[in-house]
Amino acid sequence: MDKDFAPAITRRTFAATGLVAGFTLATGPLNAATIVTNANGLDAGEVSIPVSDGKIPGYRAKPSGKSNLPTVLVVQEVFGVHEHIRDICRRLAHQGYYAIAPSLYARQGDPGKYDMDHLKELFNDIVAKVPDAEVMSDLDSAVAFAAGDGADRAQLGIVGFCWGGRIVWLYAAHNQKVKAGVSFYGGLRGPSPVNDLRPKYPLDLVADINAPVLAFYGGQDKGIKLADIEEMRGALHDAGKTNFKLELFPDAQHGFFADYRPSYNEKDAKQAWREWLAWFKKYLAA
């Protein structure tokens, strides 16, 4: 464990006791292409995950009647564990995985209460207050919960989107037992000066990241610089890391996999899904 992710977590006040209702309000009306995955043949629903200072809500989906399945942590977008994130858990469960998405903002508030006109407040009130150390600890707790629910913690994967895309890289450095990671448009470089709650970014942690990571980026993403992607690719190469792939979709925007949003790019999202499944098939025993 990196010492920067190891401070004691002592708070016991939880601002949110459930998941975001439906889809997030923060991105406006639903896209007509929104995918809704059924739960036929699955054991899927909200769960309560014991953590270091209480319990947080989460969503879990797994094939009914099966155990010892590979565990996949699903790390939320900046908008929390809303219906799109829950749908991704069901998609993974239909592929033979035990998928669990812990609500990583539970102590700070409910992101589902913020609409498009209050995005700044969402970031200031909730997102900016979430410490990386807390996230790492909660993800560890989600793995422990999954193991207690019959999943195979030795076959551990992680996937994350946007805010969660950065977390994939961090967790791969934090937990050396991660067997495979998939990151969607996660930030690679931190602000200057460094924020004490988020002391390191992926470019700072290259030496500690040993799990194979597949990362997707959009060429039209105004929030992630192409130079940062190239620098990360070069840093991984220089550090002797071989099981990595950073893929750029030139025509895609940030959020291109989010089918419920205007940013959705069906062609690139479908290709990314195929590559993601192949990555997990290669490194996780599903």
C-alpha positions in Angstrom: 0.0 0.0 0.0 1.3 3.5 -0.9 1.8 5.5 2.3 -0.1 8.4 0.7 -3.2 6.3 0.6 -2.9 5.1 4.2 -4.1 7.7 6.7 -6.7 6.8 9.3 -10.3 7.2 8.4 -12.3 8.3 11.4 -15.5 10.0 10.2 -18.7 8.2 10.9 -21.3 10.5 9.5 -22.8 9.4 6.2 -24.7 11.9 4.1 -26.2 9.4 1.7 -27.7 6.0 2.7 -28.9 4.9 -0.8 -27.8 5.1 -4.4 -28.7 7.7 -7.0 -32.3 7.3 -8.0 -32.6 6.5 -11.8 -30.1 8.3 -14.1 -28.2 11.3 -13.1 -29.9 14.7 -13.6 -26.6 16.4 -14.2 -26.4 15.5 -17.9 -29.9 16.5 -19.0 -32.5 14.4 -20.9 -31.7 10.8 -21.7 -30.2 9.9 -25.1 -32.5 7.7 -27.2 -29.7 5.2 -27.4 -29.7 4.5 -23.7 -29.1 0.8 -23.0 -31.2 -1.0 -20.4 -29.9 -4.4 -19.5 -32.3 -6.9 -17.9 -31.6 -8.9 -14.7 -32.9 -12.2 -16.1 -30.8 -15.0 -14.6 -29.0 -12.6 -12.3 -28.9 -11.9 -8.6 -28.8 -8.1 -8.7 -29.6 -5.3 -6.4 -28.5 -2.8 -3.8 -26.3 -4.0 -1.0 -24.8 -2.5 2.2 -21.0 -2.7 2.4 -19.2 -2.6 5.7 -16.3 0.0 5.6 -13.8 1.2 8.1 -16.2 3.7 9.7 -19.7 2.3 9.1 -21.5 1.1 6.0 -21.9 2.5 2.5 -24.5 1.5 -0.2 -23.5 -0.3 -3.3 -24.9 -2.2 -6.2 -24.0 -5.8 -6.9 -24.8 -8.1 -9.8 -23.8 -11.7 -10.4 -25.2 -14.8 -12.2 -27.7 -16.5 -10.0 -26.6 -19.7 -8.3 -23.0 -19.4 -9.1 -20.0 -18.8 -6.9 -16.2 -18.3 -7.2 -16.7 -15.8 -10.0 -14.0 -13.2 -10.8 -14.6 -10.0 -8.9 -14.9 -6.7 -10.8 -15.0 -3.4 -9.1 -17.1 -0.9 -11.1 -16.0 2.7 -10.2 -18.6 5.4 -10.7 -18.5 8.4 -13.0 -18.3 11.8 -11.3 -22.2 11.5 -11.1 -22.2 8.6 -8.6 -23.7 5.1 -8.8 -26.8 5.9 -10.9 -28.7 3.6 -13.3 -26.0 3.6 -16.0 -23.4 2.3 -13.6 -25.8 -0.3 -12.3 -26.5 -1.3 -15.8 -22.8 -1.9 -16.4 -22.8 -4.2 -13.4 -25.6 -6.2 -15.0 -23.8 -6.3 -18.3 -20.7 -7.7 -16.6 -22.7 -10.2 -14.6 -24.2 -11.6 -17.9 -20.6 -12.1 -19.0 -19.9 -14.3 -15.9 -18.5 -11.8 -13.5 -19.4 -10.7 -10.0 -19.6 -6.9 -10.4 -19.9 -4.5 -7.5 -20.1 -0.7 -7.5 -19.7 0.9 -4.1 -21.1 4.4 -3.6 -17.8 6.3 -3.0 -19.5 9.7 -2.2 -21.7 8.3 0.6 -20.1 10.4 3.3 -20.2 13.6 1.3 -23.7 13.6 -0.2 -26.1 12.5 -2.9 -24.8 13.6 -6.4 -28.3 12.6 -7.8 -29.7 15.8 -6.4 -27.7 18.1 -8.7 -28.9 19.0 -12.2 -27.2 20.5 -15.2 -27.5 24.0 -13.8 -25.7 23.1 -10.6 -22.6 21.2 -11.8 -20.3 23.6 -10.1 -22.1 23.0 -6.8 -21.8 19.2 -7.3 -18.1 19.5 -7.6 -17.6 21.9 -4.8 -20.1 20.3 -2.3 -19.2 16.6 -3.0 -16.6 15.6 -5.5 -13.8 18.0 -4.3 -14.2 16.6 -0.7 -13.6 12.9 -1.4 -10.1 11.8 -0.3 -8.2 9.2 -2.4 -7.3 7.4 0.8 -11.0 6.9 1.6 -11.7 5.6 -1.9 -8.9 3.1 -1.7 -10.1 1.9 1.6 -13.7 1.6 0.4 -12.7 -0.4 -2.6 -10.7 -2.7 -0.4 -13.9 -3.1 1.6 -16.0 -3.8 -1.5 -13.5 -6.6 -2.4 -13.9 -8.1 1.1 -17.7 -7.9 0.8 -17.6 -9.7 -2.6 -15.4 -12.4 -1.1 -17.9 -12.9 1.7 -20.6 -13.2 -0.9 -19.0 -16.0 -2.7 -16.8 -14.2 -5.3 -13.2 -15.0 -6.0 -11.1 -12.2 -4.7 -7.9 -13.8 -6.2 -9.3 -13.0 -9.7 -9.8 -9.2 -9.2 -10.5 -6.7 -12.0 -11.5 -3.1 -11.9 -13.2 -0.7 -14.4 -13.9 3.0 -14.0 -15.3 5.9 -16.0 -14.3 9.6 -15.9 -13.7 10.3 -12.2 -13.5 6.5 -11.8 -11.1 6.2 -14.8 -8.4 7.9 -12.7 -9.2 5.7 -9.7 -8.5 2.5 -11.8 -4.9 3.6 -12.2 -4.6 4.5 -8.5 -6.2 1.3 -7.3 -3.9 -0.8 -9.5 -1.0 0.9 -7.7 -2.6 0.5 -4.3 -3.6 -3.1 -4.5 -1.0 -5.4 -6.1 -3.5 -8.2 -6.3 -5.4 -6.5 -9.1 -5.2 -8.8 -12.2 -6.7 -6.4 -14.8 -7.9 -2.9 -15.1 -9.9 -0.9 -17.7 -9.9 2.8 -17.5 -12.2 5.1 -19.5 -11.0 8.7 -20.0 -9.4 9.0 -16.5 -7.2 12.0 -15.8 -3.5 11.3 -15.8 -1.9 14.5 -14.5 -2.9 16.4 -11.3 -3.2 20.1 -10.7 -0.5 22.3 -9.4 -0.2 22.8 -6.5 -1.2 19.3 -5.4 -4.4 18.8 -3.5 -3.9 17.1 -0.2 -6.9 15.0 -0.7 -5.6 13.8 -4.1 -1.8 13.8 -3.6 -0.9 11.6 -6.6 -2.1 11.0 -10.2 -1.4 8.1 -12.5 1.7 9.7 -14.0 3.2 9.8 -10.4 2.5 6.1 -9.8 3.9 4.4 -12.9 6.5 2.4 -11.0 3.8 0.9 -8.7 1.3 -0.1 -11.4 1.9 -3.7 -12.3 -1.6 -4.9 -13.2 -2.4 -4.9 -16.9 -4.4 -1.7 -17.7 -6.3 -1.0 -20.8 -7.2 2.7 -21.1 -9.5 4.4 -23.5 -9.4 8.1 -24.4 -11.3 10.4 -26.8 -9.4 12.6 -29.3 -12.1 15.3 -28.8 -11.9 15.2 -25.0 -11.1 18.8 -24.0 -10.3 17.8 -20.4 -7.4 15.3 -21.1 -4.4 16.5 -23.1 -3.1 14.2 -25.8 0.4 15.1 -24.6 -0.5 13.5 -21.2 -1.6 10.3 -22.9 1.7 10.2 -24.8 3.7 10.9 -21.7 1.9 8.1 -19.8 2.6 5.7 -22.6 6.2 6.6 -22.7 6.6 6.4 -18.9 5.1 2.9 -18.9 7.5 1.9 -21.6 10.5 3.4 -19.9 9.6 1.7 -16.6 9.6 -1.7 -18.4 5.9 -2.2 -18.2 4.6 -4.4 -21.0 1.0 -5.3 -20.4 -0.6 -2.0 -21.1 -2.6 -0.4 -23.8 -3.6 3.2 -24.1 -6.1 3.6 -27.0 -7.2 6.9 -28.6 -10.5 7.1 -30.5 -9.9 10.3 -32.6 -13.5 11.2 -33.1 -14.7 10.5 -29.6 -15.6 12.9 -26.8 -15.2 12.6 -23.1 -18.0 10.2 -21.9 -18.2 8.4 -25.3 -19.1 5.1 -23.6 -22.0 6.7 -21.6 -24.9 5.6 -23.8 -27.4 7.8 -21.9 -25.5 11.0 -22.7 -25.2 13.2 -25.8 -21.5 12.4 -25.8 -22.2 8.7 -26.7 -20.3 7.4 -29.7 -21.9 4.0 -30.5 -19.2 2.8 -32.9 -16.3 3.5 -30.5 -18.3 2.4 -27.5 -19.0 -1.0 -29.0 -15.4 -1.4 -30.0 -14.2 -0.5 -26.5 -16.7 -3.0 -25.0 -15.3 -5.8 -27.2 -11.7 -4.9 -26.3 -12.6 -4.6 -22.6 -14.2 -8.1 -22.6 -11.2 -9.5 -24.4 -8.9 -7.9 -21.9 -10.8 -9.4 -18.9 -10.9 -12.8 -20.7 -7.2 -12.7 -21.1 -6.3 -11.7 -17.5 -9.3 -12.9 -15.5 -10.6 -16.4 -15.3 -14.2 -16.0 -16.2 
